[in-house]
Amino acid sequence: MSEQDDNLAAKAKELTAADKKVQLIYAFNGIGKTRLSRALKNEIAPKPEDHAAAEPSRNKILYYNAFTEDLFSWDNDLENDEEYRLEIKANSFTDWILGVRGQDQNIIANFQRYTDDKLTPAFVPEVEQVTNRDGKRENKTKYPAITFSHDRGTESSQGIKISKGEESNLIWSIFFTLLQEVVDLLSEADPTKRDDNEYDNLTYVFIDDPVSSLDENHLIELAVDLAGLIARSRFQNGQGVKFVITTHNPLFYNVLCKELSGAACYLLKRNQDGLLDLVPKDGAANKSFSYHHHLKGILENAIAEGSVEKFHFSLLRNLYEKTANFLGYKHWTDLLKTAPDERTDYLKKVINHYSHRELSAEEIAEPTEQQKEDVAILLQNLINNYGYWQQEAQDG
């Protein structure tokens, strides 16, 4: 194992050693949240070294992360261009929640709750013959694809393709519905009295950034719903399902911290040597955790050390967006009007170019020395011209 792998394994051990029902972790994108989820999975349900048959990892840990979304892909019907289908790769999660538990209507209800009640997914059934445990052939219904319709008054559009944000929302709704079902089943302490024992040995749920594309109102609603579900999950004397939640969204993090008052809260940071640290925080109300000041500190350090890189422009734009939103400006570029030398258009282009998420690293040149200086100019523009920062400092 590499030093980074050892470091991730150590962080996973640190999380599993904590006697906490809920652990919340804030981290920027790209820090290593998804890799941490894999390390946690390996810690909780390691593969046997002798290649012996092992209990499926899903029996011990449920996780929602980037790999969850990889189970879904579009069939764009290129030949006929008539119906788009979101195909589901064969997996035990959707087989259980749809085929065994029949929860398609609850998935739809959860999906429409955060999007549009006129946008309706339909889970396409497919019956096949399988051999059961007794060696007998029987029919089994699977759901290999999802189609979508949208109703507008008396008109209905069938077989449509939904947006990437709506797709992420649907995938989260499937997972959340599964989690609701599991929590309800495990609320019965006696396994012999449960009507399904699929998740009797579940010990952990790992959730990484659910539906970050939601608007703030729906994101708050989702966070409150998730917190409510976690709160009613049975946990007594250290026994029960434990939750680890990671996010790069400060609003989602803070709402969960406030709703789950007993949660252990951390900041996941990467050190200069590339290794990760979990820095304890005392919850959302603790002013030592300030997303804005954390961004500001990163930028100030990069400027002082002359180490400005491409990703610092993304942080800078994020800082402008959050400040503009807090102060009631319609757009973050409104804050550039106070920048020196009437360079508003130029500075806007610089930030947009280097923070464009759809461009790959190879397509963007390293910042020039002038552009690195522009980062300092843009940061000082915020600090010197918007009293919000002085107030934040007084409150912090």
C-alpha positions as CSV (number, residue, x, y, z in Angstrom):
1,M,0.0,0.0,0.0
2,S,1.1,3.6,-0.7
3,E,1.5,6.2,2.0
4,Q,-1.8,7.8,0.7
5,D,-3.6,4.4,1.0
6,D,-2.3,4.0,4.5
7,N,-3.4,7.5,5.4
8,L,-6.9,6.8,4.1
9,A,-7.1,3.5,6.0
10,A,-6.1,5.3,9.1
11,K,-8.8,7.9,8.7
12,A,-11.4,5.1,8.1
13,K,-10.2,3.5,11.3
14,E,-10.5,6.8,13.1
15,L,-14.1,7.1,12.0
16,T,-15.1,3.6,12.9
17,A,-13.4,3.9,16.3
18,A,-15.6,6.8,17.2
19,D,-18.6,5.9,19.4
20,K,-20.9,8.3,17.6
21,K,-24.2,7.7,15.8
22,V,-23.5,10.5,13.3
23,Q,-20.3,11.9,12.0
24,L,-20.4,14.9,9.6
25,I,-17.4,15.8,7.4
26,Y,-17.0,19.0,5.4
27,A,-14.5,18.9,2.5
28,F,-13.9,20.7,-0.7
29,N,-14.4,18.7,-3.9
30,G,-11.3,16.8,-4.9
31,I,-10.0,16.4,-1.4
32,G,-10.8,12.7,-1.2
33,K,-14.3,12.1,0.0
34,T,-15.1,9.3,-2.5
35,R,-11.7,7.6,-1.8
36,L,-12.5,7.9,1.9
37,S,-15.8,6.1,1.3
38,R,-14.0,3.2,-0.3
39,A,-11.5,3.1,2.6
40,L,-14.4,3.0,5.0
41,K,-16.0,0.2,3.0
42,N,-12.8,-1.8,3.1
43,E,-12.5,-1.2,6.9
44,I,-16.0,-2.3,7.7
45,A,-16.3,-5.2,5.1
46,P,-12.8,-6.2,4.0
47,K,-12.4,-8.8,1.3
48,P,-11.1,-12.1,2.7
49,E,-7.4,-12.7,1.9
50,D,-7.9,-16.4,1.1
51,H,-10.6,-15.6,-1.5
52,A,-13.2,-17.4,0.6
53,A,-16.8,-16.6,0.1
54,A,-17.6,-13.4,2.0
55,E,-20.8,-11.8,3.2
56,P,-21.7,-9.1,0.6
57,S,-20.4,-5.7,1.8
58,R,-23.9,-4.1,1.3
59,N,-25.0,-6.3,4.2
60,K,-22.7,-4.2,6.5
61,I,-22.5,-0.8,4.8
62,L,-24.7,1.2,2.5
63,Y,-23.1,4.0,0.6
64,Y,-24.2,6.8,-1.7
65,N,-21.4,8.4,-3.7
66,A,-20.1,8.8,-7.2
67,F,-20.1,5.1,-7.8
68,T,-23.8,4.9,-7.0
69,E,-24.6,7.2,-10.0
70,D,-22.4,4.9,-12.2
71,L,-25.1,2.3,-11.9
72,F,-27.3,4.5,-14.2
73,S,-26.7,5.4,-17.8
74,W,-28.8,6.7,-20.7
75,D,-30.1,4.8,-23.7
76,N,-30.6,7.7,-26.1
77,D,-32.4,5.6,-28.7
78,L,-30.1,6.9,-31.5
79,E,-31.7,4.7,-34.1
80,N,-35.3,5.9,-33.7
81,D,-35.0,9.0,-31.5
82,E,-38.4,8.2,-30.0
83,E,-37.9,7.3,-26.3
84,Y,-35.1,8.0,-23.9
85,R,-34.5,5.4,-21.1
86,L,-32.3,5.7,-18.0
87,E,-30.9,2.2,-17.8
88,I,-30.0,0.5,-14.5
89,K,-27.1,-1.8,-14.3
90,A,-27.8,-5.1,-12.6
91,N,-27.4,-4.5,-8.8
92,S,-28.9,-5.8,-5.6
93,F,-30.1,-2.4,-4.3
94,T,-32.7,-1.6,-6.9
95,D,-33.7,-5.3,-7.2
96,W,-34.5,-5.2,-3.5
97,I,-36.2,-1.8,-3.1
98,L,-38.2,-2.3,-6.4
99,G,-38.6,-6.0,-6.9
100,V,-38.9,-7.2,-3.3
101,R,-40.2,-4.2,-1.3
102,G,-42.3,-2.6,-4.1
103,Q,-41.3,0.9,-3.2
104,D,-41.6,2.6,-6.7
105,Q,-44.4,4.9,-5.6
106,N,-42.5,6.2,-2.6
107,I,-39.4,6.8,-4.8
108,I,-41.6,8.8,-7.2
109,A,-43.1,10.8,-4.3
110,N,-39.6,11.6,-2.9
111,F,-38.4,12.6,-6.4
112,Q,-41.3,14.9,-7.1
113,R,-41.0,16.4,-3.6
114,Y,-37.7,18.0,-4.6
115,T,-38.3,18.7,-8.3
116,D,-41.6,18.9,-10.1
117,D,-44.8,17.0,-9.3
118,K,-45.6,17.0,-13.0
119,L,-42.4,15.1,-13.9
120,T,-43.0,11.4,-13.4
121,P,-40.5,8.4,-13.6
122,A,-41.8,5.0,-14.6
123,F,-39.9,1.9,-13.7
124,V,-40.0,-0.6,-16.6
125,P,-40.6,-4.2,-15.4
126,E,-39.0,-7.2,-17.0
127,V,-39.9,-10.7,-16.0
128,E,-37.3,-13.5,-16.3
129,Q,-37.1,-17.1,-15.0
130,V,-34.5,-17.8,-12.4
131,T,-33.5,-20.8,-10.3
132,N,-34.3,-20.3,-6.6
133,R,-32.5,-21.6,-3.6
134,D,-34.5,-24.8,-3.7
135,G,-33.5,-25.5,-7.3
136,K,-36.9,-24.6,-8.7
137,R,-37.6,-22.3,-11.6
138,E,-39.6,-19.2,-10.8
139,N,-40.5,-15.9,-12.3
140,K,-38.6,-12.9,-11.0
141,T,-39.4,-9.2,-11.9
142,K,-36.5,-6.9,-12.5
143,Y,-36.5,-3.2,-13.4
144,P,-33.7,-2.6,-15.9
145,A,-34.8,0.9,-17.0
146,I,-36.7,4.1,-16.2
147,T,-38.7,6.3,-18.5
148,F,-40.0,9.8,-17.8
149,S,-43.1,11.8,-18.7
150,H,-44.0,15.4,-18.1
151,D,-47.6,16.7,-17.8
152,R,-48.5,20.2,-18.8
153,G,-52.2,20.8,-18.5
154,T,-54.0,18.4,-20.8
155,E,-50.7,17.6,-22.7
156,S,-48.2,14.9,-21.7
157,S,-44.7,14.4,-23.0
158,Q,-43.6,10.8,-23.0
159,G,-40.1,9.2,-23.1
160,I,-38.3,12.5,-22.4
161,K,-34.8,12.9,-21.2
162,I,-34.3,14.7,-17.9
163,S,-31.5,17.0,-16.8
164,K,-28.4,15.9,-15.1
165,G,-29.6,17.6,-11.9
166,E,-32.9,15.8,-12.1
167,E,-31.2,12.5,-12.8
168,S,-29.0,12.9,-9.7
169,N,-32.1,13.8,-7.7
170,L,-33.8,10.6,-8.9
171,I,-30.8,8.4,-7.9
172,W,-30.8,10.0,-4.5
173,S,-34.5,9.4,-4.2
174,I,-34.0,5.7,-4.9
175,F,-31.3,5.5,-2.2
176,F,-33.2,7.6,0.3
177,T,-36.3,5.4,-0.1
178,L,-34.2,2.3,0.4
179,L,-32.8,3.9,3.5
180,Q,-36.3,4.8,4.8
181,E,-37.3,1.1,4.3
182,V,-34.2,-0.1,6.1
183,V,-34.6,2.2,9.0
184,D,-38.3,1.1,9.4
185,L,-37.3,-2.6,9.3
186,L,-34.5,-2.2,11.8
187,S,-36.7,-0.2,14.2
188,E,-37.9,-3.6,15.3
189,A,-35.2,-4.8,17.8
190,D,-36.0,-8.5,17.4
191,P,-34.8,-9.8,14.0
192,T,-37.3,-12.7,14.2
193,K,-40.2,-10.2,14.1
194,R,-39.0,-8.3,11.0
195,D,-40.7,-9.2,7.7
196,D,-37.3,-8.9,5.9
197,N,-33.9,-9.7,7.2
198,E,-31.8,-8.4,4.2
199,Y,-30.1,-5.7,6.3
200,D,-30.0,-7.3,9.7
201,N,-26.2,-6.9,9.8
202,L,-26.0,-3.3,8.6
203,T,-23.6,-1.3,10.7
204,Y,-22.8,1.9,8.6
205,V,-24.4,4.2,6.1
206,F,-22.0,6.5,4.2
207,I,-23.4,9.4,2.2
208,D,-21.4,11.7,0.0
209,D,-23.0,14.9,-1.3
210,P,-26.6,14.1,-2.1
211,V,-28.0,16.2,-4.9
212,S,-25.8,19.3,-4.7
213,S,-27.7,20.7,-7.8
214,L,-30.8,21.5,-5.7
215,D,-31.8,25.1,-5.0
216,E,-31.3,26.3,-1.4
217,N,-34.9,25.8,-0.3
218,H,-35.0,22.2,-1.5
219,L,-31.5,21.5,-0.2
220,I,-32.6,22.6,3.2
221,E,-35.7,20.4,2.9
222,L,-33.6,17.4,1.9
223,A,-31.2,18.0,4.8
224,V,-34.1,18.2,7.3
225,D,-35.7,15.1,5.9
226,L,-32.4,13.2,6.1
227,A,-31.8,14.4,9.7
228,G,-35.3,13.3,10.6
229,L,-34.7,9.9,9.2
230,I,-31.4,9.5,11.0
231,A,-32.9,10.7,14.3
232,R,-35.6,8.0,14.3
233,S,-33.0,5.3,13.3
234,R,-32.7,3.0,16.4
235,F,-29.5,3.5,18.3
236,Q,-29.1,2.5,21.9
237,N,-25.9,2.1,24.1
238,G,-23.7,2.4,21.0
239,Q,-25.7,-0.3,19.2
240,G,-27.4,0.4,15.9
241,V,-26.6,1.9,12.5
242,K,-24.0,4.6,12.4
243,F,-23.9,7.4,9.7
244,V,-21.0,9.1,8.1
245,I,-21.9,12.1,5.9
246,T,-19.5,14.1,3.8
247,T,-20.3,17.2,1.8
248,H,-18.7,20.2,0.1
249,N,-21.8,22.3,0.5
250,P,-21.7,24.6,3.6
251,L,-25.4,25.1,3.8
252,F,-26.1,21.3,3.8
253,Y,-23.4,20.8,6.4
254,N,-24.7,23.5,8.7
255,V,-28.3,22.4,8.5
256,L,-27.4,18.9,9.4
257,C,-25.1,20.1,12.3
258,K,-28.0,22.1,13.7
259,E,-30.6,19.3,13.2
260,L,-28.3,16.6,14.6
261,S,-27.0,18.2,17.7
262,G,-25.1,15.2,18.9
263,A,-23.2,14.7,15.7
264,A,-19.4,14.7,15.6
265,C,-18.4,17.3,13.1
266,Y,-15.1,17.5,11.1
267,L,-13.2,19.4,8.4
268,L,-11.4,17.1,6.0
269,K,-8.2,18.8,4.9
270,R,-5.3,17.9,2.7
271,N,-1.8,18.7,4.0
272,Q,1.1,19.8,1.9
273,D,2.4,16.3,1.8
274,G,-0.9,15.1,0.2
275,L,-2.1,13.3,3.3
276,L,-5.5,13.9,4.9
277,D,-6.5,15.1,8.3
278,L,-9.8,15.1,10.1
279,V,-10.0,18.3,12.1
280,P,-12.7,18.2,14.8
281,K,-15.3,21.0,14.8
282,D,-17.8,21.7,17.5
283,G,-20.8,22.0,15.2
284,A,-22.3,24.5,12.8
285,A,-22.9,27.2,15.6
286,N,-19.2,27.2,16.4
287,K,-17.8,30.2,14.7
288,S,-14.4,28.6,14.4
289,F,-15.9,26.9,11.4
290,S,-16.5,29.5,8.7
291,Y,-16.7,28.4,5.1
292,H,-16.0,31.9,3.9
293,H,-13.0,32.5,6.2
294,H,-11.6,29.1,5.3
295,L,-11.7,30.0,1.6
296,K,-10.2,33.4,2.4
297,G,-7.4,31.7,4.4
298,I,-6.5,29.3,1.6
299,L,-6.3,32.2,-0.9
300,E,-4.2,34.4,1.4
301,N,-1.8,31.5,1.9
302,A,-1.5,30.8,-1.8
303,I,-0.9,34.5,-2.5
304,A,1.7,34.8,0.3
305,E,3.6,31.8,-0.9
306,G,3.4,32.6,-4.6
307,S,1.7,29.3,-5.2
308,V,-1.6,30.3,-7.0
309,E,-2.9,27.5,-9.2
310,K,-5.9,27.0,-11.4
311,F,-8.2,25.8,-8.7
312,H,-7.7,29.0,-6.6
313,F,-9.8,30.8,-9.3
314,S,-12.7,28.4,-8.5
315,L,-12.4,29.2,-4.8
316,L,-12.3,32.9,-5.6
317,R,-15.4,32.7,-7.7
318,N,-17.1,30.7,-4.9
319,L,-16.2,33.4,-2.4
320,Y,-17.6,36.1,-4.7
321,E,-20.8,34.1,-5.2
322,K,-21.3,33.5,-1.5
323,T,-20.6,37.1,-0.6
324,A,-22.9,38.5,-3.3
325,N,-25.7,36.2,-2.1
326,F,-25.3,37.2,1.5
327,L,-25.3,40.9,0.6
328,G,-28.3,40.7,-1.7
329,Y,-26.6,41.3,-5.1
330,K,-28.2,39.7,-8.1
331,H,-24.9,38.4,-9.5
332,W,-21.4,37.9,-8.2
333,T,-20.0,40.1,-11.0
334,D,-21.7,43.1,-9.4
335,L,-18.9,43.0,-6.8
336,L,-16.3,43.6,-9.5
337,K,-17.5,47.2,-10.0
338,T,-15.3,48.3,-7.1
339,A,-12.2,46.6,-8.6
340,P,-9.3,49.0,-9.5
341,D,-8.5,50.4,-12.9
342,E,-11.9,49.7,-14.5
343,R,-10.9,46.1,-15.2
344,T,-14.3,44.6,-14.5
345,D,-14.7,42.8,-17.9
346,Y,-11.1,41.5,-17.9
347,L,-11.3,40.2,-14.3
348,K,-14.6,38.6,-15.0
349,K,-13.2,36.7,-18.0
350,V,-10.2,35.6,-15.9
351,I,-12.3,34.1,-13.2
352,N,-14.7,32.5,-15.6
353,H,-11.9,31.0,-17.7
354,Y,-10.1,29.4,-14.9
355,S,-13.1,28.3,-12.9
356,H,-15.0,26.7,-15.8
357,R,-15.9,23.2,-14.5
358,E,-16.4,21.6,-17.9
359,L,-12.9,22.3,-19.1
360,S,-10.3,19.6,-18.4
361,A,-6.9,20.3,-16.9
362,E,-5.2,19.8,-20.2
363,E,-7.4,22.5,-21.9
364,I,-6.5,25.2,-19.4
365,A,-3.1,26.7,-19.3
366,E,-1.4,27.5,-16.0
367,P,-2.0,31.0,-14.8
368,T,0.4,33.7,-15.9
369,E,2.3,35.8,-13.3
370,Q,-0.1,38.6,-14.1
371,Q,-3.1,36.4,-13.5
372,K,-1.7,35.2,-10.2
373,E,-1.4,38.9,-9.2
374,D,-5.0,39.3,-10.2
375,V,-6.1,36.8,-7.5
376,A,-4.6,39.1,-4.9
377,I,-6.3,42.1,-6.5
378,L,-9.7,40.3,-6.5
379,L,-9.4,39.1,-2.9
380,Q,-8.5,42.6,-1.7
381,N,-11.4,44.0,-3.6
382,L,-13.7,41.9,-1.4
383,I,-12.0,42.6,1.9
384,N,-11.5,46.3,1.4
385,N,-14.9,47.2,-0.1
386,Y,-17.5,45.0,1.5
387,G,-18.2,45.5,5.2
388,Y,-19.5,42.0,5.5
389,W,-15.9,40.8,6.0
390,Q,-15.3,43.2,8.9
391,Q,-18.5,42.1,10.5
392,E,-17.6,38.4,10.0
393,A,-14.3,39.0,11.7
394,Q,-16.0,40.7,14.7
395,D,-18.4,37.8,15.0
396,G,-15.7,35.1,14.6
